[in-house]
């Protein structure tokens, strides 16, 4: 390998590492997604501890107690809510929920009678419309106003709650509920718990969740989420669900402009700049994708496109003899076209069209 090949090889490795780091950094941002309990289980068990030397046993390490972060400022949280792209109707609903929770807490502090207000919620909408993001946000808000002691979010789905044998589902579900105590339990695709046969263990999971909600009503909020029509069937499947979940928030699909704005936001967060001609192509692409945003995946689809473009950029940079900081930051029209697998046509000139018709 000559000197030039060595330089190119080192640049390729550097680009690969930077791309992976940027994607990893963006994994939990406000348009990312927290891995569910079942996904964490599927990732494998923890690695066994390294072998200890003879002297290690004399002083075993004490387990560190997890510290709960202090409550965030509510005004700061509301400003963050306003900064989210799109979600107009959701923002109104969330502000209403916050106002209700604040008044509920104040009445309790002043020893005034309070109704048995349920803070549990149903989030309905297509994938990628921000349901997990808002669930995480509500956990932080309820922690801020003192309703929840931790304000954490535990996300799970059917796989995280249901076991394969009689009696195991209640144990498995209780373990997830215990981990969510003090925060929000977010059950994605909750309808999958009740759309099986009568003997399905998902029904056992639902009964366990309902009992735990009743026993720990002062320090647990449960949010169930999924497609709108299927969530209606889920709530109707059990009288206990209907009585405990009476707050509904519907998440609309993102528009093409909103998805393009989300893409630009992700670029700024990851220290990338988008060339003007590249952004024009992307806006046309997202406008077309918005016609079937549910199939595309909304913000989740935007994330997939973003990662494909980063991969295309890395391939392009690998062919260059020298790579500058500006090169590493810039996403070009070629990167976009390569990632999308086609070239978007330039928009027709309206003045030229009019001249041609005269």
Buried (B, 14 or more C-beta within 10 A) or exposed (E): EEEEEEEBEEBBEBBEEBBEEBBEEBEEBBBBBBEBBBBEBEEEEEEEEEEEEEEEEEEEEEEEEEEEEEBBEBEEBBEBBEEBBBBEEBBEBBEEBBEEBBEBBEBBEEEEEEEEEBBBBBBBBBBBBBBBBBBBBBBBBBBBBEBBBBBBBBBBBBBBBBBEEEEEBBEBBBEBBEBBBBBBBBBBBBBBBBBEEEEBBBBBBBBBBBBBBEEBBEBBBBBBBBBBEBBBEBBEBBEBBEEBBEBBBBBBBBBBBBBBBBBBBBBEBBEBEBBEEBBBBBBBBBBEBBEEBBEBBBBBBBBBBBBBBBBBBBBBBBEEEEBEEEBBBBBBBBBBBBBBEEEBEEEEEEEEEEEEEE
